[in-house]
Amino acid sequence: QVQLVESGGGLVQPGGSLRLSCAASGSILTINLMGWYRQAPGKERELVASITPTWGITNYANSVKGRFTISRDNTKNTMYLRMSSLKPEDTAVYYCHARLRNEDAYWGQGTQVTVSS
């Protein structure tokens, strides 16, 4: 099993920046893909960005390309999402996700990001 704990959400003005963190524990050596998802009120959960822990191969949703950066620090077992040039439409609960080699998947509890003036 894997445990995921997010932090770093909050209220930010349009154009501002935030960095989310996701600390992983448990069977972390079995993780082969990690990512950030978000869910806005009344909308389905969507993939924001993903990264492979070993090689750091990244993938982004078109809506965040050039504004968000996903990264990981394997020495700290932590994944990050640096969000810049934030827009009101980025407002959502952001979830950390991990997929294991056996296809099991785990979610964090979520952290609220609100972009508003």
C-alpha positions as CSV (number, residue, x, y, z in Angstrom):
1,Q,0.0,0.0,0.0
2,V,0.9,3.6,-0.5
3,Q,-0.1,6.7,1.5
4,L,-0.2,10.1,-0.1
5,V,-0.5,13.4,1.7
6,E,-0.9,16.7,-0.1
7,S,-0.1,20.1,1.1
8,G,0.3,23.7,-0.2
9,G,-3.2,24.6,-1.4
10,G,-4.8,27.9,-0.6
11,L,-6.3,31.2,-1.9
12,V,-4.3,33.1,-4.5
13,Q,-5.1,36.0,-6.8
14,P,-5.2,35.6,-10.6
15,G,-1.7,35.6,-12.0
16,G,-0.2,34.3,-8.8
17,S,1.7,31.1,-8.0
18,L,1.4,28.2,-5.6
19,R,3.4,25.0,-5.1
20,L,1.6,21.8,-4.1
21,S,3.5,18.9,-2.5
22,C,2.6,15.2,-2.2
23,A,4.5,13.2,0.3
24,A,4.4,9.4,-0.4
25,S,5.1,6.6,2.1
26,G,4.7,2.8,2.2
27,S,5.5,0.7,-0.8
28,I,6.9,3.6,-2.8
29,L,9.4,1.4,-4.8
30,T,6.4,-0.2,-6.5
31,I,5.1,3.2,-7.9
32,N,5.6,3.5,-11.7
33,L,3.5,6.6,-12.3
34,M,2.5,9.6,-10.2
35,G,0.3,12.5,-11.1
36,W,-1.9,15.4,-10.1
37,Y,-5.6,15.5,-10.8
38,R,-8.1,18.2,-10.1
39,Q,-11.9,18.4,-9.7
40,A,-13.9,21.6,-9.9
41,P,-17.5,21.8,-8.6
42,G,-19.9,20.1,-10.9
43,K,-17.1,18.7,-13.1
44,E,-15.4,15.4,-13.5
45,R,-11.9,14.8,-12.1
46,E,-9.3,15.5,-14.7
47,L,-5.6,14.8,-15.1
48,V,-3.4,17.9,-14.7
49,A,0.1,16.4,-15.0
50,S,1.9,13.1,-14.5
51,I,5.5,12.0,-14.0
52,T,7.4,8.7,-13.9
53,P,9.4,8.5,-10.7
54,T,12.5,6.8,-12.2
55,W,13.1,8.8,-15.4
56,G,11.1,11.9,-14.7
57,I,9.1,11.7,-17.9
58,T,6.3,14.3,-17.7
59,N,2.9,14.8,-19.3
60,Y,0.6,17.8,-19.1
61,A,-3.0,18.7,-19.8
62,N,-3.1,21.3,-22.6
63,S,-4.9,23.7,-20.3
64,V,-1.8,23.9,-18.0
65,K,1.1,23.6,-20.4
66,G,3.6,26.4,-20.0
67,R,2.1,27.4,-16.6
68,F,2.4,24.3,-14.4
69,T,5.5,22.2,-13.7
70,I,5.5,18.8,-12.2
71,S,8.6,17.4,-10.5
72,R,9.8,14.9,-7.9
73,D,12.5,14.6,-5.3
74,N,13.1,10.9,-4.8
75,T,15.3,11.6,-1.8
76,K,12.3,13.0,-0.1
77,N,9.7,10.7,-1.6
78,T,7.8,13.9,-2.6
79,M,6.2,15.1,-5.8
80,Y,5.5,18.7,-6.5
81,L,3.3,20.8,-8.7
82,R,4.5,24.4,-9.3
83,M,1.5,26.4,-10.6
84,S,2.1,29.9,-12.1
85,S,0.0,32.4,-14.0
86,L,-3.0,31.0,-12.2
87,K,-6.5,31.6,-13.5
88,P,-9.9,31.5,-11.9
89,E,-10.6,28.3,-13.9
90,D,-7.8,26.6,-12.1
91,T,-9.9,26.6,-9.0
92,A,-10.5,23.0,-7.9
93,V,-9.6,20.4,-5.3
94,Y,-6.2,19.0,-6.4
95,Y,-5.5,15.3,-5.7
96,C,-2.2,13.4,-5.7
97,H,-2.4,10.0,-7.4
98,A,0.0,7.0,-7.6
99,R,-0.2,3.9,-9.8
100,L,1.7,0.8,-8.8
101,R,3.2,-1.8,-11.1
102,N,0.4,-4.1,-10.3
103,E,-2.1,-1.4,-11.5
104,D,-3.4,-0.6,-8.0
105,A,-4.0,3.1,-7.6
106,Y,-4.0,5.4,-4.6
107,W,-5.3,8.9,-4.0
108,G,-4.4,11.6,-1.5
109,Q,-7.1,13.4,0.5
110,G,-7.0,16.5,-1.8
111,T,-6.1,20.1,-1.3
112,Q,-8.2,23.1,-2.2
113,V,-6.8,25.7,-4.6
114,T,-8.9,28.8,-5.1
115,V,-7.9,31.5,-7.6
116,S,-9.9,34.7,-6.9
117,S,-9.4,38.4,-6.5
